[in-house]
Amino acid sequence: MTQVWQVEFAIVPRRALAAQAHVPLQRVIDTNWWSAELAPAGYTQQLGAVAAPGRSSDAEHQTWGSDDGNRVDVWSEGGKPTRMTACVDVRRLDAKFAAMLLQFARIANAVLVRRDGIVVEPVVGAFGGALRTSQAWQYASDPASHFASYAQPEDDDQ
């Protein structure tokens, strides 16, 4: 589950993204982009350099990092990766996590697709821009204003 201070991205192979005619926004994160693609050789070791291995209750789900911080998740079917996501904690940016995540995406010939559909090249400037324009960034920068935007307007007649 993604926290309000995390920006969630699907890690999507370029070829798979180009082949998909249209994916509804609500399915960007949940699409099995890697089903017809090969994950990079040694991807588990590469992701181990991004973050420490985490715990998962499902054999078909591997995780690196923590639930409420920086994290990478990989779902598999029959031992083959089918879906990869990353969550970035914008409360305390971690330059090493970001650098290793971007390096992994480049090695995998992938892009990052933010939950709202923004496609992000795995370069520092584009990645930083995607973080700074996210709702999570707004929350981390000014939580009170973020929550106030969800408040119901007061009815003057009452």
TIMIRO-195814 format. One line per field, with one value per atom (N, C-alpha, C, O): residue number from 1; residue in three letters; atom name; x, y negated, z. Coordinates in Angstrom, 1 decimal, padded with zeros to 4 digits. Atoms other than C-alpha are relative to their C-alpha. Layout:
! residues N
resi	c(NUM	...)
resn	c(ALA	...)
name	c(CA	...)
xx	c(X	...)
yy	c(Y	...)
zz	c(Z	...)
***
This chain:
! residues 158
resi	c(1	1	1	1	2	2	2	2	3	3	3	3	4	4	4	4	5	5	5	5	6	6	6	6	7	7	7	7	8	8	8	8	9	9	9	9	10	10	10	10	11	11	11	11	12	12	12	12	13	13	13	13	14	14	14	14	15	15	15	15	16	16	16	16	17	17	17	17	18	18	18	18	19	19	19	19	20	20	20	20	21	21	21	21	22	22	22	22	23	23	23	23	24	24	24	24	25	25	25	25	26	26	26	26	27	27	27	27	28	28	28	28	29	29	29	29	30	30	30	30	31	31	31	31	32	32	32	32	33	33	33	33	34	34	34	34	35	35	35	35	36	36	36	36	37	37	37	37	38	38	38	38	39	39	39	39	40	40	40	40	41	41	41	41	42	42	42	42	43	43	43	43	44	44	44	44	45	45	45	45	46	46	46	46	47	47	47	47	48	48	48	48	49	49	49	49	50	50	50	50	51	51	51	51	52	52	52	52	53	53	53	53	54	54	54	54	55	55	55	55	56	56	56	56	57	57	57	57	58	58	58	58	59	59	59	59	60	60	60	60	61	61	61	61	62	62	62	62	63	63	63	63	64	64	64	64	65	65	65	65	66	66	66	66	67	67	67	67	68	68	68	68	69	69	69	69	70	70	70	70	71	71	71	71	72	72	72	72	73	73	73	73	74	74	74	74	75	75	75	75	76	76	76	76	77	77	77	77	78	78	78	78	79	79	79	79	80	80	80	80	81	81	81	81	82	82	82	82	83	83	83	83	84	84	84	84	85	85	85	85	86	86	86	86	87	87	87	87	88	88	88	88	89	89	89	89	90	90	90	90	91	91	91	91	92	92	92	92	93	93	93	93	94	94	94	94	95	95	95	95	96	96	96	96	97	97	97	97	98	98	98	98	99	99	99	99	100	100	100	100	101	101	101	101	102	102	102	102	103	103	103	103	104	104	104	104	105	105	105	105	106	106	106	106	107	107	107	107	108	108	108	108	109	109	109	109	110	110	110	110	111	111	111	111	112	112	112	112	113	113	113	113	114	114	114	114	115	115	115	115	116	116	116	116	117	117	117	117	118	118	118	118	119	119	119	119	120	120	120	120	121	121	121	121	122	122	122	122	123	123	123	123	124	124	124	124	125	125	125	125	126	126	126	126	127	127	127	127	128	128	128	128	129	129	129	129	130	130	130	130	131	131	131	131	132	132	132	132	133	133	133	133	134	134	134	134	135	135	135	135	136	136	136	136	137	137	137	137	138	138	138	138	139	139	139	139	140	140	140	140	141	141	141	141	142	142	142	142	143	143	143	143	144	144	144	144	145	145	145	145	146	146	146	146	147	147	147	147	148	148	148	148	149	149	149	149	150	150	150	150	151	151	151	151	152	152	152	152	153	153	153	153	154	154	154	154	155	155	155	155	156	156	156	156	157	157	157	157	158	158	158	158)
resn	c(MET	MET	MET	MET	THR	THR	THR	THR	GLN	GLN	GLN	GLN	VAL	VAL	VAL	VAL	TRP	TRP	TRP	TRP	GLN	GLN	GLN	GLN	VAL	VAL	VAL	VAL	GLU	GLU	GLU	GLU	PHE	PHE	PHE	PHE	ALA	ALA	ALA	ALA	ILE	ILE	ILE	ILE	VAL	VAL	VAL	VAL	PRO	PRO	PRO	PRO	ARG	ARG	ARG	ARG	ARG	ARG	ARG	ARG	ALA	ALA	ALA	ALA	LEU	LEU	LEU	LEU	ALA	ALA	ALA	ALA	ALA	ALA	ALA	ALA	GLN	GLN	GLN	GLN	ALA	ALA	ALA	ALA	HIS	HIS	HIS	HIS	VAL	VAL	VAL	VAL	PRO	PRO	PRO	PRO	LEU	LEU	LEU	LEU	GLN	GLN	GLN	GLN	ARG	ARG	ARG	ARG	VAL	VAL	VAL	VAL	ILE	ILE	ILE	ILE	ASP	ASP	ASP	ASP	THR	THR	THR	THR	ASN	ASN	ASN	ASN	TRP	TRP	TRP	TRP	TRP	TRP	TRP	TRP	SER	SER	SER	SER	ALA	ALA	ALA	ALA	GLU	GLU	GLU	GLU	LEU	LEU	LEU	LEU	ALA	ALA	ALA	ALA	PRO	PRO	PRO	PRO	ALA	ALA	ALA	ALA	GLY	GLY	GLY	GLY	TYR	TYR	TYR	TYR	THR	THR	THR	THR	GLN	GLN	GLN	GLN	GLN	GLN	GLN	GLN	LEU	LEU	LEU	LEU	GLY	GLY	GLY	GLY	ALA	ALA	ALA	ALA	VAL	VAL	VAL	VAL	ALA	ALA	ALA	ALA	ALA	ALA	ALA	ALA	PRO	PRO	PRO	PRO	GLY	GLY	GLY	GLY	ARG	ARG	ARG	ARG	SER	SER	SER	SER	SER	SER	SER	SER	ASP	ASP	ASP	ASP	ALA	ALA	ALA	ALA	GLU	GLU	GLU	GLU	HIS	HIS	HIS	HIS	GLN	GLN	GLN	GLN	THR	THR	THR	THR	TRP	TRP	TRP	TRP	GLY	GLY	GLY	GLY	SER	SER	SER	SER	ASP	ASP	ASP	ASP	ASP	ASP	ASP	ASP	GLY	GLY	GLY	GLY	ASN	ASN	ASN	ASN	ARG	ARG	ARG	ARG	VAL	VAL	VAL	VAL	ASP	ASP	ASP	ASP	VAL	VAL	VAL	VAL	TRP	TRP	TRP	TRP	SER	SER	SER	SER	GLU	GLU	GLU	GLU	GLY	GLY	GLY	GLY	GLY	GLY	GLY	GLY	LYS	LYS	LYS	LYS	PRO	PRO	PRO	PRO	THR	THR	THR	THR	ARG	ARG	ARG	ARG	MET	MET	MET	MET	THR	THR	THR	THR	ALA	ALA	ALA	ALA	CYS	CYS	CYS	CYS	VAL	VAL	VAL	VAL	ASP	ASP	ASP	ASP	VAL	VAL	VAL	VAL	ARG	ARG	ARG	ARG	ARG	ARG	ARG	ARG	LEU	LEU	LEU	LEU	ASP	ASP	ASP	ASP	ALA	ALA	ALA	ALA	LYS	LYS	LYS	LYS	PHE	PHE	PHE	PHE	ALA	ALA	ALA	ALA	ALA	ALA	ALA	ALA	MET	MET	MET	MET	LEU	LEU	LEU	LEU	LEU	LEU	LEU	LEU	GLN	GLN	GLN	GLN	PHE	PHE	PHE	PHE	ALA	ALA	ALA	ALA	ARG	ARG	ARG	ARG	ILE	ILE	ILE	ILE	ALA	ALA	ALA	ALA	ASN	ASN	ASN	ASN	ALA	ALA	ALA	ALA	VAL	VAL	VAL	VAL	LEU	LEU	LEU	LEU	VAL	VAL	VAL	VAL	ARG	ARG	ARG	ARG	ARG	ARG	ARG	ARG	ASP	ASP	ASP	ASP	GLY	GLY	GLY	GLY	ILE	ILE	ILE	ILE	VAL	VAL	VAL	VAL	VAL	VAL	VAL	VAL	GLU	GLU	GLU	GLU	PRO	PRO	PRO	PRO	VAL	VAL	VAL	VAL	VAL	VAL	VAL	VAL	GLY	GLY	GLY	GLY	ALA	ALA	ALA	ALA	PHE	PHE	PHE	PHE	GLY	GLY	GLY	GLY	GLY	GLY	GLY	GLY	ALA	ALA	ALA	ALA	LEU	LEU	LEU	LEU	ARG	ARG	ARG	ARG	THR	THR	THR	THR	SER	SER	SER	SER	GLN	GLN	GLN	GLN	ALA	ALA	ALA	ALA	TRP	TRP	TRP	TRP	GLN	GLN	GLN	GLN	TYR	TYR	TYR	TYR	ALA	ALA	ALA	ALA	SER	SER	SER	SER	ASP	ASP	ASP	ASP	PRO	PRO	PRO	PRO	ALA	ALA	ALA	ALA	SER	SER	SER	SER	HIS	HIS	HIS	HIS	PHE	PHE	PHE	PHE	ALA	ALA	ALA	ALA	SER	SER	SER	SER	TYR	TYR	TYR	TYR	ALA	ALA	ALA	ALA	GLN	GLN	GLN	GLN	PRO	PRO	PRO	PRO	GLU	GLU	GLU	GLU	ASP	ASP	ASP	ASP	ASP	ASP	ASP	ASP	ASP	ASP	ASP	ASP	GLN	GLN	GLN	GLN)
name	c(N	CA	C	O	N	CA	C	O	N	CA	C	O	N	CA	C	O	N	CA	C	O	N	CA	C	O	N	CA	C	O	N	CA	C	O	N	CA	C	O	N	CA	C	O	N	CA	C	O	N	CA	C	O	N	CA	C	O	N	CA	C	O	N	CA	C	O	N	CA	C	O	N	CA	C	O	N	CA	C	O	N	CA	C	O	N	CA	C	O	N	CA	C	O	N	CA	C	O	N	CA	C	O	N	CA	C	O	N	CA	C	O	N	CA	C	O	N	CA	C	O	N	CA	C	O	N	CA	C	O	N	CA	C	O	N	CA	C	O	N	CA	C	O	N	CA	C	O	N	CA	C	O	N	CA	C	O	N	CA	C	O	N	CA	C	O	N	CA	C	O	N	CA	C	O	N	CA	C	O	N	CA	C	O	N	CA	C	O	N	CA	C	O	N	CA	C	O	N	CA	C	O	N	CA	C	O	N	CA	C	O	N	CA	C	O	N	CA	C	O	N	CA	C	O	N	CA	C	O	N	CA	C	O	N	CA	C	O	N	CA	C	O	N	CA	C	O	N	CA	C	O	N	CA	C	O	N	CA	C	O	N	CA	C	O	N	CA	C	O	N	CA	C	O	N	CA	C	O	N	CA	C	O	N	CA	C	O	N	CA	C	O	N	CA	C	O	N	CA	C	O	N	CA	C	O	N	CA	C	O	N	CA	C	O	N	CA	C	O	N	CA	C	O	N	CA	C	O	N	CA	C	O	N	CA	C	O	N	CA	C	O	N	CA	C	O	N	CA	C	O	N	CA	C	O	N	CA	C	O	N	CA	C	O	N	CA	C	O	N	CA	C	O	N	CA	C	O	N	CA	C	O	N	CA	C	O	N	CA	C	O	N	CA	C	O	N	CA	C	O	N	CA	C	O	N	CA	C	O	N	CA	C	O	N	CA	C	O	N	CA	C	O	N	CA	C	O	N	CA	C	O	N	CA	C	O	N	CA	C	O	N	CA	C	O	N	CA	C	O	N	CA	C	O	N	CA	C	O	N	CA	C	O	N	CA	C	O	N	CA	C	O	N	CA	C	O	N	CA	C	O	N	CA	C	O	N	CA	C	O	N	CA	C	O	N	CA	C	O	N	CA	C	O	N	CA	C	O	N	CA	C	O	N	CA	C	O	N	CA	C	O	N	CA	C	O	N	CA	C	O	N	CA	C	O	N	CA	C	O	N	CA	C	O	N	CA	C	O	N	CA	C	O	N	CA	C	O	N	CA	C	O	N	CA	C	O	N	CA	C	O	N	CA	C	O	N	CA	C	O	N	CA	C	O	N	CA	C	O	N	CA	C	O	N	CA	C	O	N	CA	C	O	N	CA	C	O	N	CA	C	O	N	CA	C	O	N	CA	C	O	N	CA	C	O	N	CA	C	O	N	CA	C	O	N	CA	C	O	N	CA	C	O	N	CA	C	O	N	CA	C	O	N	CA	C	O	N	CA	C	O	N	CA	C	O	N	CA	C	O	N	CA	C	O	N	CA	C	O	N	CA	C	O	N	CA	C	O	N	CA	C	O	N	CA	C	O	N	CA	C	O	N	CA	C	O	N	CA	C	O)
xx	c(000.8	000.0	000.9	001.9	-000.8	001.3	-000.5	-001.7	000.3	001.5	-000.1	000.3	000.3	000.5	001.3	001.3	-001.3	004.2	000.9	002.1	-000.8	005.3	-000.5	-001.8	000.4	005.3	000.2	001.3	000.0	004.5	000.2	-000.4	-000.3	005.9	000.0	000.3	-000.1	005.5	001.4	001.7	-001.3	008.9	-000.4	-000.7	000.6	007.9	001.0	001.7	-000.9	010.0	-000.5	-001.6	000.3	010.2	-000.8	-001.8	000.7	009.1	-001.4	-002.3	001.4	006.0	-000.8	-002.0	000.7	005.0	-000.4	-001.5	000.2	005.3	-001.0	-001.8	000.9	003.3	-001.4	-002.4	001.3	000.4	-000.7	-000.2	000.7	-002.2	-000.5	-000.4	000.6	-003.9	-000.2	-000.7	000.2	-003.8	-000.8	-000.2	000.7	-006.4	000.9	001.6	-000.8	-004.8	-000.1	001.0	000.2	-006.2	000.7	000.9	-000.7	-004.3	001.5	002.2	-001.4	-000.9	000.9	001.8	-000.9	000.6	-000.3	000.6	000.4	-001.3	000.2	-000.1	-000.1	-000.5	001.3	002.3	-001.2	001.9	000.8	000.9	-000.8	004.2	001.2	001.6	-001.2	007.0	-000.4	000.5	000.4	004.9	000.7	001.1	-000.6	006.3	001.5	002.1	-001.4	009.7	000.9	000.4	-000.9	012.8	000.6	001.0	-000.6	013.9	001.6	002.1	-001.4	017.6	000.6	000.1	-000.6	019.9	000.5	001.1	-000.5	020.7	-000.8	-000.3	000.8	017.8	-000.1	-000.2	000.1	017.5	001.2	001.1	-001.2	021.1	000.1	000.5	000.0	020.7	-001.0	-000.6	001.0	017.6	000.5	000.1	-000.6	019.5	001.0	001.2	-000.9	021.9	-000.9	-000.4	000.9	018.8	-000.4	-000.4	000.5	017.5	000.2	000.3	-000.2	017.8	-001.2	-002.4	001.1	015.6	-001.0	-000.6	001.0	012.3	-000.8	-000.4	000.8	009.7	-001.3	-001.9	001.3	006.7	-000.7	000.0	000.7	004.0	-000.4	-001.0	000.3	003.7	001.2	002.1	-001.2	006.3	000.1	001.2	000.0	005.3	000.2	000.0	-000.2	006.1	001.3	001.4	-001.3	009.6	000.0	-000.6	-000.1	010.3	001.4	002.0	-001.2	013.3	-000.4	-001.0	000.4	013.0	-001.1	-001.3	001.0	010.3	-001.4	-001.4	001.4	006.5	-000.2	-000.9	000.3	006.5	001.1	001.1	-001.2	009.8	000.2	-000.7	-000.3	011.6	-000.1	000.3	000.2	010.7	-000.1	-000.6	000.2	010.8	-000.7	-000.3	000.8	008.3	000.1	000.0	000.0	008.5	-001.0	-000.9	000.9	005.6	000.3	000.7	-000.4	006.2	-001.1	-002.0	000.8	004.3	000.9	001.5	-000.8	006.0	001.5	002.3	-001.4	009.3	000.4	001.6	-000.3	009.2	-000.6	-001.8	000.6	008.8	-001.0	-000.8	001.1	005.6	-000.3	-000.8	000.3	005.3	001.0	001.4	-000.9	007.7	-000.5	-000.9	000.4	006.9	001.1	001.9	-000.9	008.9	-000.8	-001.6	000.6	007.7	001.2	002.1	-001.1	009.8	-000.6	-001.6	000.4	009.5	000.5	001.8	-000.4	009.6	000.2	000.6	-000.2	009.7	001.5	002.0	-001.4	013.4	000.6	000.8	-000.5	014.9	001.4	002.2	-001.2	017.6	000.7	000.3	-000.7	020.1	000.5	000.5	-000.5	021.6	-001.2	-001.0	001.1	018.2	-000.5	-000.7	000.4	017.2	001.0	000.6	-001.0	020.5	000.0	000.1	000.0	020.4	-001.3	-001.3	001.3	016.7	000.1	-000.3	-000.2	017.5	000.9	000.7	-001.0	020.5	-000.7	-000.5	000.7	018.3	-000.9	-000.9	000.9	015.7	000.8	000.3	-000.8	018.4	000.5	000.4	-000.5	019.9	-001.1	-000.9	001.2	016.4	-000.6	-001.6	000.5	015.8	-001.5	-002.4	001.4	012.7	-000.1	000.8	000.3	011.0	-000.8	-001.3	000.8	009.2	-001.3	-001.3	001.3	005.4	-000.6	-001.0	000.6	004.0	-001.5	-002.1	001.4	000.6	-001.0	-002.0	000.9	-001.1	000.3	-000.3	-000.2	000.3	001.2	001.5	-001.1	003.3	001.2	001.6	-001.2	006.2	001.3	001.4	-001.3	009.6	001.2	001.3	-001.3	012.9	000.9	000.8	-000.8	015.4	001.3	002.4	-001.1	017.5	-000.4	-001.5	000.2	018.0	-001.0	-001.9	000.9	016.2	-001.4	-002.3	001.4	013.1	-000.6	-001.7	000.4	012.9	-000.3	-001.3	000.2	013.3	-001.3	-002.0	001.2	010.6	-001.3	-002.3	001.2	008.2	-000.3	-001.4	000.2	008.8	-000.6	-001.6	000.4	008.4	-001.4	-002.1	001.3	005.1	-001.1	-002.2	000.9	003.5	-000.8	-000.4	000.8	000.8	000.7	000.6	-000.7	003.1	001.0	001.2	-000.9	005.6	-000.8	-000.3	000.8	002.8	-000.3	-000.2	000.3	001.9	001.2	001.2	-001.2	005.5	000.5	001.1	-000.4	006.1	-000.9	-000.5	001.0	002.9	-001.2	-002.2	001.1	000.7	-001.3	-002.4	001.3	-001.9	-000.7	-001.9	000.7	-002.6	-000.4	-001.5	000.3	-002.6	-001.4	-002.3	001.3	-005.4	-001.1	-002.2	001.0	-007.2	-000.7	-001.8	000.6	-007.7	-001.0	-001.8	001.0	-009.8	-001.2	-002.3	001.1	-012.0	-001.2	-001.1	001.2	-015.6	-000.2	000.1	000.2	-016.4	-001.2	-002.2	001.0	-018.5	-001.2	-001.1	001.2	-022.1	-000.4	-000.7	000.3	-022.9	-001.4	-001.7	001.4	-026.6	-000.2	-001.3	000.2	-026.1	000.6	000.5)
yy	c(001.2	000.0	-001.2	-001.3	001.2	-003.4	-001.0	-001.2	001.0	-006.1	-001.4	-001.5	001.4	-009.8	-000.7	-001.6	000.7	-010.8	000.8	000.5	-000.8	-008.2	-000.3	-000.4	000.1	-008.7	001.4	001.9	-001.3	-005.5	000.0	-000.7	-000.2	-004.5	001.4	002.3	-001.3	-001.5	-000.1	-001.1	-000.1	-000.4	000.8	002.0	-000.5	000.2	000.1	-000.8	-000.2	001.7	-000.9	-001.0	000.9	-000.8	000.7	000.1	-000.7	001.8	000.3	000.2	-000.3	002.8	-001.2	-001.2	001.2	-000.8	-000.4	-000.9	000.3	-001.4	000.9	000.5	-001.0	001.8	-000.2	000.2	000.1	000.9	-001.2	-002.4	001.1	-001.2	-000.9	-002.2	000.8	-002.4	000.8	001.9	-000.6	-001.6	-001.0	-002.1	000.9	-003.2	-000.4	000.4	000.5	-005.4	000.9	001.1	-000.7	-003.3	001.4	002.1	-001.2	-000.3	-000.1	000.9	000.2	-001.8	000.8	001.4	-000.7	-000.4	001.5	002.2	-001.4	002.9	000.8	002.0	-000.7	003.8	000.9	000.4	-000.9	006.8	-000.3	000.4	000.5	004.8	001.0	001.0	-000.8	007.4	001.4	002.3	-001.3	010.4	000.5	001.7	-000.4	010.5	-000.5	-000.4	000.6	008.9	000.8	001.4	-000.7	010.3	-001.1	-002.2	000.9	008.7	000.1	001.1	000.0	007.8	001.2	001.6	-001.1	010.7	-000.5	-001.6	000.4	010.6	-001.1	-001.9	001.1	008.2	000.0	-001.1	000.0	009.4	-000.6	-001.3	000.6	008.5	-001.5	-002.3	001.4	005.2	-000.8	-001.9	000.6	004.4	000.0	-000.9	000.0	005.4	-001.1	-001.5	001.2	002.5	-001.2	-002.3	001.1	000.2	-000.1	-001.2	000.0	001.2	001.4	002.3	-001.3	003.9	000.9	000.4	-000.9	007.0	-000.2	-000.3	000.1	006.7	001.4	002.4	-001.2	009.3	-000.1	-001.2	-000.1	010.4	001.3	002.3	-001.1	012.8	000.9	002.0	-000.7	014.1	000.4	-000.5	-000.5	016.2	-000.7	-000.7	000.7	014.4	-001.5	-002.2	001.4	011.0	-000.2	000.2	000.3	009.8	-001.5	-002.3	001.5	006.4	-000.3	000.5	000.6	004.3	-001.4	-002.2	001.3	001.4	000.3	001.4	-000.1	000.6	-000.4	-001.2	000.3	000.3	-001.5	-002.1	001.4	-003.3	-000.9	-002.1	000.8	-004.5	000.3	000.5	-000.4	-003.8	001.5	002.2	-001.4	-000.5	000.3	-000.5	-000.6	001.6	001.3	002.1	-001.2	004.4	000.7	000.0	-000.8	007.2	001.2	001.9	-001.1	009.6	000.9	000.5	-001.1	012.9	001.0	001.1	-001.2	015.7	001.1	001.0	-001.1	019.0	-000.3	000.2	000.4	017.4	-001.1	-001.5	001.0	014.9	-001.4	-001.4	001.3	011.2	-000.5	-000.4	000.5	009.7	-001.5	-002.2	001.4	006.3	-000.5	000.2	000.7	003.9	-001.4	-002.1	001.4	000.8	-000.5	000.2	000.7	-001.7	-001.1	-001.8	001.0	-003.9	-000.9	-000.3	000.9	-007.0	-000.9	-001.5	000.8	-008.6	-001.4	-001.6	001.3	-012.3	-000.8	-002.0	000.7	-013.2	-000.1	-001.1	000.0	-012.3	000.6	001.9	-000.5	-012.0	000.7	000.2	-000.8	-009.4	000.1	000.7	000.1	-010.2	001.4	001.6	-001.3	-006.7	000.9	001.5	-000.8	-005.0	-000.5	000.2	000.5	-007.4	000.3	000.7	-000.3	-007.0	001.5	001.8	-001.4	-003.2	000.4	001.3	-000.3	-003.1	-000.5	000.3	000.4	-005.2	000.8	001.1	-000.9	-003.1	001.3	001.8	-001.3	000.1	-000.2	000.6	000.3	-001.5	-000.1	000.4	000.2	-002.4	001.4	001.7	-001.3	001.1	000.9	001.7	-000.8	002.6	-000.5	000.1	000.7	000.3	-000.3	000.0	000.3	-000.9	-001.5	-002.3	001.4	-004.2	000.2	001.3	000.0	-005.1	-000.7	-001.8	000.6	-005.8	-000.3	000.7	000.4	-007.8	000.5	000.6	-000.5	-006.5	-000.8	-000.3	000.9	-009.5	000.0	-000.8	-000.1	-008.5	-000.7	-000.6	000.8	-010.8	001.0	001.7	-000.8	-009.0	-000.7	-001.9	000.6	-009.7	000.7	001.9	-000.6	-009.1	000.2	-000.6	-000.3	-007.5	-000.9	-000.4	001.0	-010.7	-000.9	-001.1	000.7	-012.9	-001.1	-001.3	001.1	-016.0	000.3	-000.2	-000.4	-014.3	000.7	000.5	-000.7	-012.1	-001.1	-001.0	001.1	-015.2	-000.8	-001.1	000.7	-017.0	000.8	000.2	-000.8	-014.1	000.1	000.2	000.1	-014.1	-001.3	-001.3	001.3	-017.8	-000.4	-001.3	000.3	-017.9	001.0	001.0	-001.0	-015.0	-000.5	-001.5	000.3	-015.1	000.3	-000.4	-000.4	-013.4	-001.1	-001.4	001.1	-016.3	-001.1	-001.7	001.0	-018.7	000.3	-000.6	-000.4	-016.7	-000.2	-000.8	000.1	-016.5	-001.4	-001.7	001.4	-020.2	-000.8	-001.6	000.7	-021.4	000.9	000.7	-000.9	-018.7	-000.7	-000.2	000.6	-021.1	-000.5	-000.3	000.5	-022.7	001.2	001.1	-001.2	-019.3	000.6	000.9	-000.6	-018.0	-001.0	-000.6	001.0	-021.3	000.0	-000.3	000.0	-020.8	001.1	001.1	-001.1	-017.7	-000.4	000.3	000.4	-019.6	-000.5	-001.0	000.5	-020.3	-001.4	-001.9	001.4	-023.9	-000.2	000.6	000.3	-025.4	-000.6	-001.4	000.5	-026.1	-001.2	-001.1	001.3	-029.8	000.0	-000.8	000.0	-029.0	000.7	000.5	-000.7	-026.9	-000.7	-000.2)
zz	c(000.0	000.0	000.0	000.7	000.1	-000.9	001.1	001.3	-001.0	001.8	-000.7	-001.8	000.6	001.2	-000.3	-001.1	000.2	001.3	-001.0	-001.2	001.0	-001.4	-001.4	-001.6	001.4	-005.1	-000.6	-000.5	000.5	-006.8	-001.5	-002.3	001.4	-010.2	-000.4	000.3	000.7	-012.5	-000.7	-001.3	000.8	-013.9	-001.3	-001.2	001.2	-017.5	-001.1	-001.5	001.2	-020.4	-001.1	-001.4	001.1	-023.2	-001.1	-001.6	001.1	-025.8	000.4	-000.5	-000.5	-023.7	-000.1	-000.4	000.0	-023.3	-001.4	-001.7	001.4	-027.1	-000.6	-001.5	000.6	-027.8	000.5	-000.2	-000.5	-025.6	-000.6	-000.6	000.7	-027.5	001.1	001.0	-001.0	-024.3	001.3	001.3	-001.3	-020.6	000.8	001.0	-000.9	-018.3	001.1	001.7	-001.1	-015.7	001.3	001.9	-001.3	-012.8	-000.1	000.9	000.2	-014.3	-000.3	-000.4	000.3	-014.9	000.9	000.5	-001.0	-011.7	000.0	000.2	-000.1	-011.9	-001.3	-001.3	001.3	-015.5	000.1	000.5	000.1	-016.0	-001.2	-002.2	001.1	-018.2	-000.4	-001.6	000.3	-018.0	-000.5	-000.7	000.4	-019.0	-001.3	-001.4	001.3	-022.6	-000.1	-001.2	000.1	-021.7	001.0	001.9	-000.9	-020.1	001.0	000.6	-001.0	-016.8	-000.2	-000.7	000.2	-016.8	000.8	001.9	-000.7	-015.9	001.4	001.5	-001.3	-012.2	000.6	001.5	-000.5	-011.5	001.5	002.1	-001.4	-007.9	000.7	001.7	-000.6	-007.1	-000.3	000.6	000.3	-008.9	000.9	001.4	-000.9	-006.8	001.4	002.2	-001.4	-003.7	000.2	001.3	-000.1	-004.5	000.1	000.6	-000.2	-004.6	001.4	002.0	-001.4	-001.2	000.6	-000.1	-000.7	001.4	-000.3	-000.3	000.2	000.8	001.2	002.3	-001.0	002.6	000.1	-000.5	-000.2	003.8	-000.8	-001.0	000.8	001.7	000.5	000.8	-000.5	002.7	-001.2	-001.0	001.2	-000.9	-000.8	-001.0	000.7	-002.8	-001.3	-001.9	001.3	-006.0	000.1	-000.9	-000.2	-004.5	000.7	001.9	-000.7	-003.7	000.2	-000.6	-000.3	-002.1	000.6	001.2	-000.5	-001.4	000.6	000.0	-000.6	001.1	001.1	001.5	-001.0	003.6	-000.5	-001.4	000.4	003.4	000.0	-000.8	-000.2	004.6	-000.5	-000.2	000.5	003.0	-001.5	-002.3	001.4	-000.3	-000.2	000.7	000.2	-001.8	-001.5	-002.3	001.3	-005.0	000.2	001.1	-000.1	-005.5	-001.4	-002.4	001.2	-008.1	000.2	001.2	000.0	-008.8	-001.1	-002.2	001.0	-010.6	-000.2	000.7	000.3	-012.2	-000.4	-001.5	000.4	-012.3	000.0	-000.8	-000.1	-011.3	-001.0	-000.9	000.9	-014.1	000.4	000.6	-000.4	-013.2	-001.0	-002.2	000.9	-014.6	000.3	-000.6	-000.3	-012.8	001.0	002.0	-000.9	-011.1	000.3	-000.5	-000.4	-009.1	001.0	001.6	-001.0	-007.0	000.7	000.1	-000.8	-004.2	000.6	001.1	-000.5	-003.3	001.1	000.9	-001.1	000.1	-000.1	000.0	000.2	-000.4	001.3	001.3	-001.3	003.3	000.3	000.8	-000.1	003.3	-001.2	-001.3	001.3	-000.1	000.2	001.0	-000.1	-000.4	-001.4	-002.3	001.3	-003.2	-000.5	-001.7	000.4	-003.2	-000.6	-001.6	000.5	-003.6	-001.4	-002.3	001.3	-006.4	-001.1	-002.2	001.0	-008.2	-000.5	-001.7	000.3	-008.0	-000.7	-001.6	000.7	-009.1	-001.4	-002.3	001.3	-012.1	-000.8	-002.0	000.6	-012.9	-000.4	-001.5	000.3	-012.7	-001.2	-002.1	001.1	-015.0	-001.4	-002.4	001.3	-017.6	-000.4	-001.6	000.3	-017.4	-000.6	-001.5	000.4	-017.8	-001.3	-001.8	001.1	-020.8	000.3	-000.5	-000.5	-018.9	000.3	000.3	-000.5	-018.0	001.2	001.6	-001.2	-014.8	-000.4	-001.0	000.3	-015.2	001.4	002.1	-001.2	-012.3	000.0	-001.1	-000.1	-011.0	-000.8	-001.3	000.8	-012.8	-001.5	-002.2	001.4	-016.1	-000.6	-001.8	000.4	-016.3	-000.3	000.6	000.4	-018.2	000.3	-000.1	-000.4	-016.7	-000.5	-000.2	000.4	-018.3	001.2	002.1	-001.2	-015.9	000.0	000.0	-000.2	-015.6	001.1	001.5	-001.2	-012.6	-000.1	000.7	000.2	-013.9	-000.1	000.5	000.2	-015.1	001.2	001.6	-001.2	-012.0	001.1	001.8	-001.0	-009.7	-000.3	000.6	000.3	-011.6	000.3	000.7	-000.3	-011.3	001.5	001.9	-001.5	-007.5	000.4	001.2	-000.5	-007.1	-000.5	000.2	000.5	-009.1	000.5	000.1	-000.5	-007.2	001.2	001.9	-001.2	-004.6	001.3	002.3	-001.1	-002.2	000.4	001.6	-000.3	-002.5	000.7	001.6	-000.6	-001.7	001.4	002.3	-001.3	001.3	000.9	002.0	-000.8	002.5	000.3	001.3	-000.2	002.0	000.9	001.6	-000.8	003.6	000.3	-000.4	-000.3	005.2	000.3	-000.2	-000.3	006.5	-001.2	-001.3	001.3	003.1	-000.8	-001.4	000.8	001.5	000.5	-000.3	-000.6	003.9	-000.1	-000.3	000.2	003.7	-001.4	-001.5	001.3	000.0	-000.1	-001.1	000.0	000.8	000.8	000.8	-000.9	003.3	-000.9	-001.9	000.7	002.3	000.3	001.4	-000.3	001.8	000.9	001.0	-001.0	004.6	-000.7	-001.6	000.5	003.9	000.8	002.0	-000.7	004.8	000.5	001.3	-000.4	005.2	001.3	001.9	-001.3	008.3	001.1	002.3)
***
